[in-house]
Amino acid sequence: MSRILLIFLAITLVCSVREANTQQTVDEICKQTIDIKFCNGILAKATSPSVNDLLNVTVTEAHKILDDSYFFISSLLLHSGNQRPFVEKCADGYAIMNSLFTNSVSLFNSGQYAEITSRLSGISSADEECKTDFNVPGYNINPMTEKNRETNVLLALEKILGHMVSS
Ligand SMILES: *[C@@H]1O[C@H](CO)[C@@H](O)[C@H](O)[C@H]1NC(C)=O
């Protein structure tokens, strides 16, 4: 009876240590990004805590989110009026970033993990690709500020995880 209890306790302990390590790994990674909550939300969708699966979920989610953001800025461009040159610059930036994140999915699928990090290394911040100093009717704060923050987290995640998986 006591031996069974001991085995049960041992299993519980091993499991909880593993859980703690998983959350610890995720926390360590997310601490290196500018939005821990958003970062946690992405990584929580992983099917397992292996670094490979964390990278898999990141490239998959990043591709979806960037597609949406690019669609969003493209539709803002249609109604940009006198702000057009500024909105167009931001849209061009998102076109580039969207294609890079699409590329990450193919690179992941062909196992070229280090290549994910190196292709993204040319982008240091979404704020440089898309300056948010234009007005968007109906918004007090430029909605691309939020999109840039998300993109920055996704950039950091792909760079960090691409490096971890390949080293
Ligand atoms: C990546 O994730 C998708 C969806 O969960 C899964 O179907 C695929 O097998 C994964 N790929 C690898 C290499 O782990």
Ligand as a Chemical Component Dictionary entry (heavy atoms), coordinates in Angstrom:
data_LIG
# 
_chem_comp.id                   LIG 
_chem_comp.type                 NON-POLYMER 
_chem_comp.pdbx_formal_charge   0 
_chem_comp.three_letter_code    LIG 
# 
loop_
_chem_comp_atom.comp_id 
_chem_comp_atom.atom_id 
_chem_comp_atom.alt_atom_id 
_chem_comp_atom.type_symbol 
_chem_comp_atom.charge 
_chem_comp_atom.model_Cartn_x 
_chem_comp_atom.model_Cartn_y 
_chem_comp_atom.model_Cartn_z 
_chem_comp_atom.pdbx_ordinal 
LIG C1 C1 C 0 3.532  21.003 -37.135 1  
LIG O1 O1 O 0 2.221  21.178 -36.617 2  
LIG C2 C2 C 0 1.208  20.649 -37.449 3  
LIG C3 C3 C 0 -0.124 21.035 -36.823 4  
LIG O2 O2 O 0 -0.164 20.747 -35.451 5  
LIG C4 C4 C 0 1.394  19.149 -37.597 6  
LIG O3 O3 O 0 0.402  18.621 -38.443 7  
LIG C5 C5 C 0 2.779  18.867 -38.184 8  
LIG O4 O4 O 0 3.011  17.488 -38.230 9  
LIG C6 C6 C 0 3.868  19.539 -37.334 10 
LIG N1 N1 N 0 5.147  19.374 -38.004 11 
LIG C7 C7 C 0 6.248  18.967 -37.366 12 
LIG C8 C8 C 0 7.455  18.787 -38.227 13 
LIG O5 O5 O 0 6.288  18.749 -36.159 14 
# 
loop_
_chem_comp_bond.comp_id 
_chem_comp_bond.atom_id_1 
_chem_comp_bond.atom_id_2 
_chem_comp_bond.value_order 
_chem_comp_bond.pdbx_ordinal 
LIG C1 O1 SING 1  
LIG C1 C6 SING 2  
LIG O1 C2 SING 3  
LIG C2 C3 SING 4  
LIG C2 C4 SING 5  
LIG C3 O2 SING 6  
LIG C4 O3 SING 7  
LIG C4 C5 SING 8  
LIG C5 O4 SING 9  
LIG C5 C6 SING 10 
LIG C6 N1 SING 11 
LIG N1 C7 SING 12 
LIG C7 C8 SING 13 
LIG C7 O5 DOUB 14 
# 
